[in-house]
């Protein structure tokens, strides 16, 4: 068994244990393998181990990787699902709308409208999460929590998008209680938006270091990179 396969098994066990600890079904938490900075061979290795959903932050790297991975996998392999999880520039929306299945990082109405307008005819709606700067860090992408409901109302009316939920990247901390408080804030925000009449079913939160806290507070997608692929080398 390859290291990536072993790591995937270990992460799935962590997710299952975290879910069971709070009386949730393990299958209620989806695993998104964050493959940014890792090559197509790593994605193919994970796909061979049954992982089909992958998250990418950098557009050109992602597009090159998508094309390369196709040649590495047998034609009979189930279709991979690609999630864009990085900041979005206005001039980069078209290839995101054309090539991705999910976008987790929408924080402006302008970006949402461009994604809707540029989604190809005949393609299914693009699944959307709104990114909230839940820890209010100046260096982080995402909108303030108070802007989430107005943006959710706007996105929910766009014809080629399907609003699914919220995403956040809280400030890193080893304090589990603090981790849970930040994730709880995102969950409560989604509950408030749903109470306002806008359907949502997705909380994209939790990474390698804090997935247990995220699952305890209701995460439905955890975004895991390092625990699957290893430490990243950003110098490459």
C-alpha positions in Angstrom: 0.0 0.0 0.0 1.3 3.4 -1.0 2.0 6.2 1.6 -0.9 8.2 0.2 -3.2 5.2 0.5 -2.1 4.7 4.1 -2.6 8.3 4.9 -6.1 8.4 3.3 -7.1 5.4 5.5 -5.8 7.1 8.6 -7.7 10.3 7.8 -10.9 8.4 7.2 -10.5 6.7 10.5 -10.0 10.1 12.2 -13.2 11.4 10.5 -15.1 8.4 11.5 -14.0 8.6 15.1 -14.7 12.3 15.3 -18.2 11.8 13.9 -19.0 8.9 16.2 -17.8 10.8 19.2 -20.7 13.3 18.7 -23.2 10.7 17.5 -22.9 11.6 13.8 -22.8 9.1 11.0 -19.2 9.0 9.5 -20.7 9.3 5.9 -22.2 12.7 6.8 -18.7 14.2 6.5 -17.1 14.3 3.0 -13.4 14.3 2.6 -11.9 16.8 0.2 -8.2 16.0 -0.6 -6.4 19.3 -0.9 -3.8 18.6 -3.6 -2.4 22.1 -4.1 1.4 22.1 -4.8 1.4 18.3 -5.3 1.7 16.9 -8.7 -0.7 14.9 -10.9 1.0 11.6 -9.8 -0.1 12.3 -6.2 -3.7 12.9 -7.3 -3.7 9.7 -9.4 -2.3 7.8 -6.4 -5.1 9.1 -4.2 -7.7 8.4 -6.9 -6.5 4.8 -7.2 -7.2 4.5 -3.4 -10.8 5.6 -3.9 -10.5 9.4 -3.3 -12.5 11.3 -6.0 -12.8 14.9 -4.7 -9.8 17.2 -4.9 -9.3 20.8 -3.8 -7.0 23.3 -5.5 -6.0 26.9 -4.6 -4.0 28.1 -7.6 -5.8 28.2 -10.9 -3.1 27.6 -13.5 -1.6 24.8 -11.4 -5.0 23.2 -11.1 -5.8 23.4 -14.8 -2.4 21.9 -15.8 -2.9 19.1 -13.2 -6.5 18.3 -14.4 -5.2 17.7 -17.9 -2.2 15.7 -16.7 -4.2 13.5 -14.3 -6.6 12.5 -17.1 -3.7 10.8 -19.0 -2.6 8.9 -15.8 -6.0 7.3 -15.0 -7.8 4.6 -16.8 -10.8 5.7 -18.9 -13.0 3.5 -16.7 -12.1 5.4 -13.5 -15.0 7.4 -12.1 -14.9 11.1 -12.9 -12.9 13.2 -10.4 -14.6 16.1 -8.7 -12.7 19.4 -8.6 -13.2 22.1 -6.0 -11.7 25.5 -6.2 -10.9 26.7 -2.7 -8.5 29.7 -3.2 -9.1 33.5 -3.6 -10.7 34.4 -6.9 -9.6 37.3 -9.1 -12.2 38.7 -11.5 -10.2 37.9 -14.6 -9.9 34.2 -13.6 -13.6 33.4 -13.2 -14.2 31.9 -16.7 -11.9 28.9 -16.4 -13.1 28.3 -12.9 -16.7 28.4 -14.1 -15.8 26.1 -17.0 -13.7 23.5 -15.3 -14.7 23.1 -11.7 -17.6 21.4 -9.9 -17.5 23.4 -6.7 -16.2 26.8 -5.6 -15.8 27.3 -1.9 -14.3 30.8 -1.9 -17.0 33.2 -3.1 -17.0 36.4 -1.0 -18.3 39.0 -3.5 -21.5 39.3 -5.6 -19.4 40.4 -8.6 -17.5 37.1 -8.5 -20.7 35.1 -8.1 -22.4 36.9 -11.1 -19.4 36.3 -13.3 -19.3 32.6 -12.4 -23.0 32.3 -13.2 -22.7 34.1 -16.5 -19.6 32.1 -17.6 -20.9 28.6 -16.6 -21.2 26.7 -19.9 -24.6 26.0 -21.3 -25.6 22.4 -20.6 -23.3 22.1 -17.5 -24.9 21.4 -14.2 -25.1 24.3 -11.8 -21.8 25.2 -10.1 -22.0 24.3 -6.4 -21.1 27.4 -4.3 -19.9 28.0 -0.8 -19.6 31.5 0.6 -16.3 32.2 2.4 -16.6 33.9 5.7 -13.6 35.5 7.5 -14.9 34.0 10.8 -11.8 35.0 12.8 -11.8 38.5 11.4 -8.1 38.3 10.4 -6.9 41.1 8.2 -4.7 38.8 6.2 -7.5 36.3 5.4 -9.9 36.2 2.4 -13.6 36.0 3.0 -16.3 38.5 4.0 -17.3 39.6 7.4 -20.0 37.5 9.0 -22.6 40.3 8.7 -22.3 40.3 4.9 -23.1 36.6 4.5 -26.9 36.8 4.5 -27.1 39.6 1.9 -24.7 37.7 -0.3 -26.5 34.5 0.2 -29.7 36.2 -0.9 -28.0 37.5 -4.1 -26.3 34.2 -5.0 -29.4 32.1 -4.4 -31.1 34.0 -7.3 -28.3 33.4 -9.9 -29.4 30.8 -12.5 -26.3 28.8 -13.0 -25.2 28.5 -9.4 -26.4 26.3 -6.6 -25.8 27.8 -3.2 -24.7 25.0 -0.9 -23.3 26.6 2.3 -20.4 28.4 4.0 -16.7 27.9 4.2 -14.1 29.3 6.6 -10.4 29.0 7.5 -10.2 30.1 11.2 -7.1 31.4 12.7 -4.8 28.5 13.5 -4.6 27.4 17.2 -3.9 24.3 19.2 -6.6 25.3 21.7 -9.4 22.8 20.9 -12.0 24.8 22.8 -11.1 27.9 20.7 -11.2 25.8 17.5 -14.7 24.7 18.4 -15.9 28.2 19.2 -14.8 29.4 15.8 -16.4 26.5 14.0 -19.6 26.9 16.1 -19.8 30.6 14.9 -19.9 29.4 11.3 -22.5 26.8 12.0 -24.7 29.3 13.9 -24.3 31.7 10.9 -25.5 29.0 8.5 -28.4 28.2 10.8 -29.4 31.9 10.8 -29.3 32.1 7.0 -31.4 29.0 6.8 -33.8 30.5 9.3 -34.1 33.4 6.9 -35.4 31.1 4.2 -32.3 30.3 2.2 -31.6 26.6 2.0 -28.0 25.5 2.8 -26.6 22.0 3.5 -22.8 22.4 3.6 -20.3 23.5 6.1 -16.8 23.4 4.6 -14.5 23.7 7.6 -11.7 21.8 9.2 -8.2 20.9 8.0 -5.5 18.5 9.0 -4.8 20.0 12.4 -8.4 20.7 13.5 -10.7 18.3 11.7 -12.0 16.7 15.0 -13.2 20.1 16.3 -14.8 20.9 12.9 -16.7 17.6 12.8 -17.9 18.1 16.4 -19.4 21.4 15.3 -21.1 20.1 12.2 -18.6 20.1 9.3 -20.0 18.3 6.2 -16.8 18.8 4.2 -13.3 18.7 5.7 -10.4 20.0 3.5 -7.3 17.8 4.2 -4.0 18.2 2.5 -0.9 17.7 4.7 -2.3 14.6 6.5 -2.8 12.9 3.1 0.0 14.2 0.9 2.6 15.3 3.4 4.3 18.6 4.1 4.2 21.1 1.3 7.2 22.6 -0.4 6.1 26.1 -1.5 9.6 26.7 -2.9 8.9 24.4 -5.9 
